[in-house]
Amino acid sequence: MSRHAQLAAKFQSNKAQAAWHDETLWMVREKRDRMSEAVPEWEHLRDAASALKLYSNSHLEELLLQFEENAKKNGAIVHWAKDDKEYRQIILDILQRHGVHHFIKSKSMLSEECELDPFLLKHDIDVVESDLGERILQLMGKRPSHIVMPAIHIKKEEIGELFVHEMGTEPGNNDQTYLTHAARRNLRQKFLNAEAAMTGANFAVASTGECVVCTNEGNADLGMAMPKVQITAFGIDKIVPDRRALGVFTRLLARSATGQPSTTYTSHNRCPHPGGEYHIIIVDNGRSRLLADPVHRRVLNCLRCGACMNTCPVYRRSGGYSYSYFIPGPIGINLGMLADAHRYYDNVSACSLCHSCQNVCPAKVDLADQIYAWRQKLQRYGVADSTKHAMSVGMQVLMEHPSWFNAALRFAPLVNKMPRFLLYNKLNGWGKHHEMPKFKKPYKF
C-alpha cells in the first residue's frame, strides 16, 4: 500500500470529518460552476489564458528583463534567486541589514516551497503569518492542506479551542465572527510591531514593473502599508506581459478558486514608501528547467487557483495531508514529480483519471494527461507497484489475443458462483471497499 493510501485511510477513519471535507469543497466547486456559466465568453477566456501563459513562458527572458527595468524605474530593488537557498539568503540579508526581529508576511506558497519560516526562526527573526488560515496553522504547527484555503480541513471547534490558549477567548464560544474579531485584535499588534513585511504575488506585470496580489482579507495590504521595508517574491512563471493580459487572468482566478466574481482586494504594489525600501525577488528554483520538458512544461500555466483540488474526488475524500508533496491534489502530483520523482512517486496513484481537474482548470493545464504520462514512467524509475504491473501485463496479453478475450467473457459469469473468500481477499484491492460487480451472461448471436 502506498504512503498516500495509508494516509488517506487514516483521514477516512473519521467518517464525519471526511464527509464534511468532501461536501465543503464540492460546494466551492459548484460555486465555480455557477460563476463560470454566468460569463458567456468563459471558454474564450480559458483559451486566452492558456495562450498567454504559453507566450509568457516562452518569452521569459524578454519579459523578466522588461519587468526588472520598469520595477527599478518605480524605485524598487530587484533581486534574482536561482534556487530556494538564494531566495532565503536574500531575504535574511535584507532583514539583518535593517536589524529586523519582527517580520510579518502574507500567504505565499513560494515561501512554503522554499521553507522560509523555519529558516528565519533559526536566525532569531520572529515570523508571523497574517493570513487567518495560515496563522491558525502556524499556531498549530501544521502545514497548509490547500493552496487557497489552507485551513479548510480544520473545523471551528478546533479553532475555538486553539484561540482560548493563544488569544484568551471565551471557552466554548466558537462563533466564526467572534473568533475572526479575536484574531484581528491579536494580529493588529503584530502589524504595529512589524519592522518589515512580505507578500507573494499572483501576477507580475512586465510592462509596468508592478506586482499584483489578490486576497480576500486585506492582510497583505495592511502589511505592505505600514513597515518601511517591504518585500515581494514570486516565481518566474508569474510574469504576464501587460495589464490587458492581467485582466484575462483576474476574471478567471477568483471565479475558479472560490466562486467569486473577483477577490475582495486586488492590490498593485509598485513603489517604496518615502524613506523606505521595496525589494522584489524573482525566483527560478527549477522552473526554467521545466521549459525543456515538452510533456510537462504546461504545468507552468498554473494560476494556483486550487480549482483542481476542489473538484478532485480523490483529494476531497483523502485530505491534503495524504499527499507527501507540500502542494496536494492534481497540480501537486505533477509538481511533486517534477521536483523529485523518486521521492514523490506515491502521489501518482492518487488519481482516478476522471479528467475533472483538467476540465475546470482556467489555464487549461493538461493535469490528468500529465499524471497518466507519469504513470507510464514508474517502471523506468524502478518504483512501479509490482502487483499493478503484473495485472497490466496480463491485461495487455489478454487484449492482444481476441480469442482469449472472448473466452474470458464467456466464462466470466462463473465468478458469480464462487465462494466469497476466494473473491474478497488481500489480492483484491477493489473488494476491500466495494462489492464486486455481477457478470452478465454473454449474448448469443
Protein Blocks (a to p, Z undefined) as FASTA:
>chain_A
ZZklmmmmmmmmmmmlmmmmmmmmmmmmmmmmmmmmmpmklmmmmmmmmmmmmmmmmmmm
mmmmmmmmmmmmnopacdddfbfklmmmmmmmmmmmnopabdcddddfklmmnommmmmm
mnopacddfbfklmmmmmnopacfbfklmmlmpcfklmmmmmmmmnopaehiacfklmmm
mmmmmmmmmmmmpcbdcdddfbdcfklopacdddfkommmmmmmmmmbdcddddfklpcf
blmlmmmmmmmmmmmmnopabdfbdcddfbdcehiacdddddfehmlmmmmmmklmmmmm
pgolommmmmmmklmmnojklpfbfbgcjklmmmmmmmommlmmmmmmmcghlommmmmm
mnlpafklmmmmmmmmmmmnopacfklmmmmmmmmmmmmmmklmmmmmmmmmmmmmpcfk
lmmcfklmmlmmpccddddddddZZ
